[in-house]
């Protein structure tokens, strides 16, 4: 872990381009989590039930999947710097729209605008991930992704904590307006990046749409190990969606000494701290295998769902975060290392498609089951069971040989 922190200091201190990516990412994430709490609070307080809470996760997730035929080819066609800046700017404008919807006390209008914001953000997320290998080099991929994962954890923790207090003291709509301002700050930082055009060589630039995306899919499908990597985030994300609904429903009762907004913030912060710790644990504790991190996340969400005690809930939240964070960082680094640059945007978008569809559908299913059975844990159990099935499929993929004669685009 000490070597990792020395590596982080080297990346931030010596690589000015990575430093700009890192700072702009950090600023935008802080704002994201401010509005994350605000939208959850509005959904619960407006009486929409577990299904409305599940829809918050749905509209945070499904746009990434819908944008896959656009975001992936664009990241392999255009300068990734300007895709990132455009996504930040568009997100700021749409967040102002969310602020207006929140002031109108319209849950469904708010979630509709949020849906379009996540669509725009998906282009920037794909472009940023595809740009990382060119900025840091293949040897530093795990280190760079670990730092981004740790930063996500810190910003998630800080942003949710601030989001809880901002939603309580400024109002949920005030927290959303702060989010819009952070996107504009991220634009200012990202403007200093150099050109980040994809390395196409003599190949024809891909066009948005399914045709060129399928080139990347054929490449991945012929390589079961890479396919397992592309699918690796999906099992824990499915379980995460069910547990996320449960968390929002039980937070007020389990932390009854405070308000709903602050209770959700505290519990989410605990999960976030775990997600930062997971990728930094020594290999003898957490082997650098995405399957291991997923199992740890499953144990965590199971503890949260099974026990009402505050102490056990926090243990579950910590393990949930540790497993998710470990899985995310290792799978991202493995995907970037195994994919050629001219396909990286599209393969990254396929990765996002898999876990975002899984998480979005699991959240809606979890919300429905919680309402149907009048049990806040019902959705978690169902989502975790589905996640285990996908996990087993990923395990089987790692045992198959790769075919190397597929079209590489």
Secondary structure as UniProt FT lines:
FT   HELIX           2..14
FT   HELIX           16..45
FT   TURN            46..47
FT   HELIX           49..66
FT   HELIX           68..75
FT   TURN            76..77
FT   HELIX           80..103
FT   TURN            104..105
FT   HELIX           107..136
FT   HELIX           138..140
FT   HELIX           141..169
FT   HELIX           172..190
FT   TURN            191..192
FT   TURN            201..202
FT   HELIX           210..221
FT   HELIX           224..254
FT   TURN            255..257
FT   HELIX           260..278
FT   TURN            279..280
FT   TURN            283..285
FT   HELIX           290..306
FT   HELIX           310..338
FT   HELIX           341..373
FT   TURN            376..377
FT   HELIX           378..397
FT   TURN            398..399
//
